[in-house]
Amino acid sequence: MINTTMIKKIICLGLVLFMSSLYSQVSQSDSTHITDTHSDTSKTNFNIPIFNTTGADADSDMDQQDVASLLQSSRDVFIQFSSFQFSSARYRMRGYQTENQLILINGINVSNLETGAANFSSWGGLNDVTRFSENRFGNTASRVGFSGAGGFTNMDSKASSFRKGTRISYGNANRAFRNRVMVTHSTGMMQNGWALTLSASSRTGDEVYVPGTYFRANAFYLSLDKRINEKHLISLTSFVAPVEQGRSASEQLEAYELAGTNYYNSLWGYQNGEVRNSSVRKTSRPMAMLSHIYTPSLTSRLTTSVFYNWGKTSQSGLNWNNSPNPRPNYYRYLPSYFYNQGLTAQGDALTSLWQNDVNTRQINWDRLIAMNQANFYTMPSQVGQGLNSSETRARYILEDRVENIKSFGFNTIYNKRIENLFVSAGLNGNIFKNNQYKTLNDLLGATFWLDYDQFASNLGVDAAFQQNDLANPDKKIFKGDKFGYDYNVNINKVQSWGQAEYSINKFDVYVGAEFSTTQVWREGFVANGKFPTDSKGKSDVISFVNYGVKGGVTYKINGRNFLTANGSFLTRPPEVNNMFLSEQTRNEATNGVTSEQVGSYEFSYLAKYPGFKARATYYNTTMNNQSNTRVFWHDLYNNNVNYIVTGLNEKHQGVEIGIEKTLFTSHVIQGAFGYGNYYYTGNAKAQAWQSNNNVELYKDRTVYLKNYRLGGTPQMVSGLGYKYQGKKYWFVSATFNYFGEFYIEPNPDRRTAEALEAYVEGDGKIQDVIGQEKLPDFYTVNANAGKSFRIKGKYFLNFNASVNNILNDKNIIIWGFEQLRWDVGDLTKFPNKYQYMLGTTFMLSATFSF
Amino acid sequence: MKRLTIFYCILIVSTVLFTSCKKKFEEPEPKTPPAVSGYITIDSIIKRYNTYYGVPPNKVYKFTDDVNVTGIVTADEVSGNLYKSIFIKDATGGIKLNFTYAGGLYVGDSIRVNLKGVKLNDYGKQIQLDSIDLEKSVYKISSGTIVKPRKVTMNELKNINVAISTSLITQYFYQNELIQLDSVEFDNGAKNFTYADAVGKGSVSHVLFNTDGAKVIVRTSGYANFAGALVPCGKGSIVAIVGQYNGAIQLTIRQLNEVKISSGICPVYVKNFNDNSITNGGWKTQNVLGNINWVTSNAGGAPNYYAAISNYVSSSNQACETWLISPPFNLTNNFNPMLNFENAYNYNGPALQAMISTNYNGGLPTTATWTPLNYTASPGGFAFVSSGNISLSAYKTNNVTIAFKYTGTGSSGSTWELDNIAILDY
């Protein structure tokens, strides 16, 4: 028997482990606002595909390192295919970004207020405690919060919800990680009213598939519930998932060809003979939630929670000053740059180097260090005070772009059943702060770095211009120091919502509504030399008042056949980085950025027979008045440009069909088919600002986007699966998947009248500039097998194996984008970049539970 | 019970496992500096150029041995006026270094350059070391040396260094060195010219001259951070690197703050009477009535001469109308021409009138149309005041004449004094 002392011990141990994990990791992640000042390609602002959840996140232009952590345990065939089969091709259901889906843990909205999207890596690896979720896709009723077009997922991870038992599992894979260990123990609700669940996991791997990458993720989870009496339950849930990940990037075809592999990764190189990745993302964002669940009667429940989510994410990257670009894939370092100028000899020489010299192909860390160590530098103010042959100024550094959030909130949900009526209502509030700054990660052998904006030094002769911090001019930056920029994004949000569901004979109907107010402001902590009066201090508060309504009806033809119609309309604030002209440097707000509007409706037919189920859905969603801000190097202006597109209108419409048929009790055949049409319904407006200057380059420029397809996801998917269910707890299954209608997202700057000024009407090259690239169709074959053993009646041993892309097709492009930097005269200079699906990958796992 | 113990063990073991491995990188030892095997001075490099190119060769000279040159950086790329190149000097002279890529060397750095593989050639007869790989061939020894420009005159710049000049090149003294010229002026000062074409990124030359009329070229790149700054007017000093382009001396400015020449509104013409002459420079007087005339004077302890007129002759006032008339000015190329003069008066009488005409062709002023100009007049008591800047932008023609009309009556008349009559522009 377990006595109370024992429980105390468990709690202590758990807390110690949990707390130590918080402090042992000085790491962080999830940065949607990272702008790389040197980036040729800029920030690609794409979110996690819905259901393809991940250890990476939002603005990553890469997928190889994504790690499915939320396995959607939906019974819907189409959703199953989307989660387990289509996701490896970056399929996003209905083309939605993650912010369209409401993600909750214990009823608490865990989306980041700044981006509107949840960061799944925050609980990555905690599969055992997040797998039991209620999720419904599309327009739907929700008793835990107001959801819109994308539906909702609510993970119930309270200790009292888990059955008593222990589960230990080991996995071996050749994907993002090599080894995975997960351990979970639950006491279940004990007789003394306590319930405790502890879970921990580790996922690690070095260069498992893609060279230069690595993955180190731990996760710790603790939940403690106390049932005070029949009516009151107190629940504490807390978790942290520190992740450190060396990343890979999309590359242009030329680089893949030169390197001889479609998994070429330009982000790493050798330092002292060891592989080092320049792009490391670290995340550690603990979450703690305390809930009181009050059940006054069998038909009503009041859940009140407070939560605190805090911690850092950081993304490392190279920065340099007054030196050649250190990236091996810089366009001037590629043979094509010389071939295009007719310099065949240089091109050939470079080709040979690319093929034979790893230090040409990858970052040459030793060279960067040598260049730093040789760069003696005397501060202008100290010239003449003796020769300096010891202090060196860094020409290259590795910097961390840090986001440090503090998010505090409360959440109340009330549910009540009155005969055929079920009423739900809620009120929640959230105070969110995100402190964003850069710190110096590695001086690469130099003594210091100077806090200058190297692009501003060309702007004029005023020496103050280049100072990133006017209060500390010519500041020397050492390891760990903050520099560059330092500001807070503050968001306060209050939301109330309500819903009523009513059932009568053949009909289920519901209506819901939501109302929220949001205040956003920026607060700068340093005065920047370029914007001395507008960079420090608080900006004006930008306010949004938003609302949403939804409703739906289910017609029960009979107990087996159903027809449903659902719809919703809501408004929401845009992403915060669209609200300011240049968040990093100044308080000035962007003109014309107002709430987005999302309207959606769908009709479904569902059949549920023993041995047969099917769903067919037509959906139609419009997302209007969206905006998008990017920073990139503009060749024409010879400067970094903040490029803001407003008035983006999209339509997502299509059909989804999922069918499952069981034959002779042990043979299951599944089919899924989705055909969508996701496109821009109108032209947008672009404005461009020089990022280190208050110069408006232009405004209200029409971007002819109408009828361009949205990129980033295949719009046609289909899958056929077969599963054999053996009598002695084993199964084997195989799936064939086919993908099509996969487009490359258009670069808005190329779809303007100004971009075509250089061409005469009818010039064939016009099509090269404005045409949209469609990626080739492709298919994959995947297989799964599993076997369970029951030992001595109480121990369970379970083996699972899954193999993806059995045909080992390494030429499947699953991601591509047009570089924002482009040359009117020569499109080949900055060609599209792509990413390939991994070849055959496997995951083997063994789980022991008792 | 037992189950929990197992659980602890697993948890502890796995926690230890998880918190391991944090990647650390050792930094390599500093790269071996380029080989040292011998040194060469800058003047011997010039001689080597002469020797090699003295017989027309069929290819560019390339150093093949591990010879080194050391020097102090005298001009760097910080302002953008130099790109992928710097200047160094040693005890024997200066030379330009061209790199395969930009950056990393600053004024005051002491460097050693291993010349193996480096090309020795010229551009417009300016000898240079070319195609230097900054990373492989350049070794920085220290930084922070004070680099002071050598004060020279323009004529000294043009002295040919006979010892190392050949029929191939004319090598001047101070070639590739940092110099300072004092009391020099831009030809194009105050005419709204910029140093270079900051928009089209083109290089632009401007003429710099001294009081003796000697001239050199100042050439500036459109990529310099001061390319868009206006060429200033007036006299002052300039610090620059001396180069040449096919025999013509050409200066390269390092930073804008090393051009210490005043700027803003500048006189494009001044009549200051310091030469004790009313008529020098094409000025004349005209008597419409009477015979009172303008004279120069330095009465009242003035440091130099000014113009003066008075109708009080032999203890009585005499009726008169006397004009002081300028030579014709062509203001068509000016941007914002203005008139400015200093004036003073004493005693009661009609005011002095400042007049302007665009159709005066000599002779009596009555043959032309005159417009009076408003100006700030002296309060009296011989106190000199400035007239203020009187805009002439309405008179941007090629035949503008300024005149001062003095009037006296038989019973009254003031004494008027004028000085520093200037046409300004900016």
Interface residues (C-beta under 8 A of the other chain):
Chain A: I2 M6 I10 L13 L17 S20 S21 S24 T166 I168 V181 V183 H185 L198 A200 S202 T204 Y214 R216 N218 Q271 N272 E274 R276 N321 N322 S323 P324 W365 D366 R367 I369 A370 M371 Q373 A374 N375 F376 Y377 T378 Q382 V383 G384 Q385 G386 L387 N388 S389 R395 D442 L444 G445 S457 N458 L459 G460 V461 F850
Chain B: M1 R3 L4 I6 F7 Y8 I10 L11 S14 T15 L17 F18 T19 C21 K23 F25 E26 E27 P28 P30 K31 E77 V78 S79 G80 Y101 A102 G103 G104 Y106 G108 D109 S110 E135 V138 Y139 K140 I141 S142 S143 G144 T145 I146 Y223 N225 F226 G228 A229 Q255 L256 N257
